[in-house]
Amino acid sequence: MNIWMTVGRIFFGIGIAGIGMLHFFYPGIRPIIIPGLAASNLSVIGYLIGVVLIGAGVLIASGKKYNNLSLLMGILFFLLFLFGHLPRVLSTGSLSNYWVNLNKILALSGGFLVVSTISPPKPGHRLLELVARTGPWGKYLFAIMLFNFGIGHFISLEGVSRLVPKYIPFPQFWTFLGGVALVGSAISIFSNYKVKLILLLLGLNLFIWLLSLHLYYAINFPQWQEGENFIGFLTCLCFCGTALSISQTASKE
């Protein structure tokens, strides 16, 4: 297995395990999993969700029997997208954090499906064989998030540019360039044009954002909205891993 595929899988696994760990530091269920249940008396359920995510993340990062698990987690996260996040966005009509998490949970679902296609074993059951056919669709779920977030960079250029840390000059330029990178990567996936090169570059780009932007906010504002800056850091790590994995699995399809 090549180095980029291994790094991508490890990054994704660590990110998922990290999201699970946050359930032990903050009450309720993290909004990235199910919206509207953070400030609730569901800590026990939150702990169970945390255990599942930590276990799944550790297995994925270590490369131990993760294919079928990733496949099932990808389907579970897609169900969370359909029945947890989508109704909330449709009912509120909001384009705030509900919309952001809607796209993130869809991309995480796609990430799980992408990881499930890395050196998959032969399905031992006909049902698993049928379900495994959804694996190649993971990259398209990820691409939807890339496209939506990229368009968001253009539509809300001034607002998004305020998220660029003060120590980085020309925030609007970098915001626009980031939108180009996201939309261009989504188009690459949907058109199957130079996916290996473009998604590898996207993975490296996301890693730079991880260190220069998300880590900055996680360190300086750790308590903002009960750890949401840590969620931003961990989901970016997952997305970096997904992009690297797609860049290497695309050549096999």
SVG drawing of the C-alpha trace seen along z (x, -y; Angstrom):
<svg xmlns="http://www.w3.org/2000/svg" viewBox="-40 -42 45 57">
<polyline fill="none" stroke="black" stroke-width="0.4" points="0.0,0.0 1.4,-3.4 2.2,-6.1 -0.5,-8.5 -3.2,-6.0 -1.9,-4.9 -1.6,-8.5 -5.2,-9.3 -6.6,-6.3 -4.8,-7.2 -5.8,-10.9 -9.5,-9.9 -9.3,-7.4 -7.7,-9.8 -10.3,-12.5 -13.2,-10.1 -11.7,-8.9 -11.2,-12.6 -14.8,-13.4 -15.8,-10.5 -13.5,-11.7 -15.2,-15.1 -18.4,-13.4 -16.5,-12.8 -15.6,-16.4 -18.8,-18.2 -22.4,-17.3 -25.0,-15.7 -24.4,-14.7 -22.1,-16.7 -24.0,-18.7 -21.9,-17.2 -23.5,-13.9 -27.1,-14.9 -28.1,-18.6 -29.9,-20.2 -28.9,-17.7 -25.7,-19.2 -27.2,-20.9 -29.4,-18.0 -29.5,-15.2 -28.3,-12.6 -24.8,-12.3 -25.0,-8.5 -26.0,-8.2 -23.3,-10.7 -20.8,-8.4 -22.0,-5.4 -21.7,-7.3 -18.2,-8.4 -17.2,-4.8 -18.4,-3.7 -16.6,-6.5 -13.4,-6.0 -13.5,-2.3 -14.1,-2.8 -11.4,-5.5 -8.8,-3.3 -9.6,-0.3 -9.4,-2.5 -6.2,-4.2 -4.5,-0.9 -5.7,0.8 -7.4,3.7 -10.6,5.1 -11.9,1.7 -13.4,2.3 -16.9,3.6 -17.0,1.4 -16.3,-1.7 -18.9,-0.6 -21.6,-0.3 -20.5,-3.5 -20.7,-5.3 -24.3,-4.1 -25.1,-5.1 -23.8,-8.6 -25.8,-8.9 -28.9,-8.0 -27.9,-10.7 -27.7,-13.1 -31.1,-12.1 -33.1,-11.9 -31.1,-14.1 -29.6,-17.0 -31.7,-17.5 -35.0,-17.9 -33.4,-20.4 -32.1,-22.5 -35.4,-22.3 -37.4,-23.3 -35.3,-26.2 -34.4,-27.5 -31.0,-28.4 -27.7,-28.6 -25.7,-28.8 -24.2,-25.9 -27.0,-23.6 -26.1,-23.9 -22.4,-23.6 -22.9,-20.4 -25.3,-19.0 -22.5,-19.2 -19.9,-17.9 -21.9,-14.8 -22.5,-14.0 -18.7,-14.3 -17.9,-12.1 -20.3,-9.5 -18.5,-9.7 -15.2,-9.4 -16.2,-6.2 -17.3,-4.8 -14.1,-5.8 -12.0,-4.2 -14.1,-1.0 -12.8,-0.6 -9.1,-0.6 -7.9,3.0 -11.3,4.4 -11.6,8.2 -14.1,10.3 -17.5,9.9 -18.4,13.0 -22.1,12.4 -24.4,11.6 -25.9,8.7 -22.5,7.2 -21.6,7.7 -24.7,5.7 -23.9,3.0 -20.3,2.8 -21.4,1.5 -22.1,-1.8 -18.4,-2.3 -17.5,-4.0 -20.2,-6.6 -18.4,-7.9 -16.2,-10.3 -19.3,-11.9 -20.8,-12.6 -17.5,-14.2 -17.5,-16.2 -20.9,-17.6 -19.5,-19.1 -16.5,-20.5 -18.7,-22.2 -21.2,-23.6 -18.4,-25.0 -16.5,-26.3 -19.6,-28.2 -20.0,-29.5 -16.6,-31.1 -17.7,-33.1 -21.2,-34.0 -20.0,-35.1 -16.5,-36.2 -16.4,-39.0 -17.9,-36.9 -15.8,-33.8 -12.6,-35.9 -13.1,-37.1 -12.3,-33.5 -8.8,-33.8 -6.5,-34.4 -5.2,-38.0 -1.6,-37.0 -2.3,-35.9 -2.4,-38.9 -4.9,-39.4 -7.7,-37.3 -10.2,-37.8 -7.6,-36.6 -7.0,-33.4 -10.7,-32.9 -11.4,-33.2 -8.5,-30.9 -9.8,-28.4 -13.2,-28.5 -11.5,-27.8 -9.6,-24.8 -12.8,-23.3 -15.0,-23.8 -12.2,-22.7 -11.7,-19.5 -15.4,-18.8 -15.5,-19.2 -12.5,-16.9 -14.3,-14.2 -17.6,-14.5 -15.9,-14.6 -13.2,-12.1 -10.5,-14.5 -7.0,-14.1 -8.5,-13.0 -5.3,-11.5 -3.3,-14.8 -6.0,-17.3 -7.2,-15.4 -3.6,-14.9 -3.0,-18.6 -6.4,-19.2 -5.3,-16.9 -2.0,-18.8 -4.0,-22.1 -6.4,-20.9 -3.4,-20.0 -2.1,-23.5 -5.5,-24.9 -5.6,-22.4 -2.4,-23.8 -2.7,-27.5 -6.4,-28.0 -8.2,-25.2 -5.4,-24.5 -5.1,-28.3 -8.7,-28.5 -8.7,-25.3 -5.8,-26.5 -6.9,-30.1 -10.6,-29.5 -11.1,-26.0 -14.4,-26.6 -16.2,-28.4 -19.6,-26.7 -18.6,-23.8 -15.6,-22.7 -16.8,-23.4 -13.3,-24.7 -12.0,-21.2 -14.7,-19.7 -13.5,-22.0 -10.0,-20.8 -11.0,-17.1 -13.3,-17.2 -10.7,-19.0 -8.3,-16.2 -10.9,-13.7 -11.4,-15.6 -7.7,-15.7 -7.5,-12.0 -10.5,-11.5 -8.9,-13.6 -5.7,-11.7 -7.5,-8.3 -9.6,-9.4 -6.4,-10.4 -5.0,-6.9 -8.2,-4.8 -9.3,-6.7 -6.5,-5.2 -7.8,-1.7 -11.4,-2.3"/>
</svg>
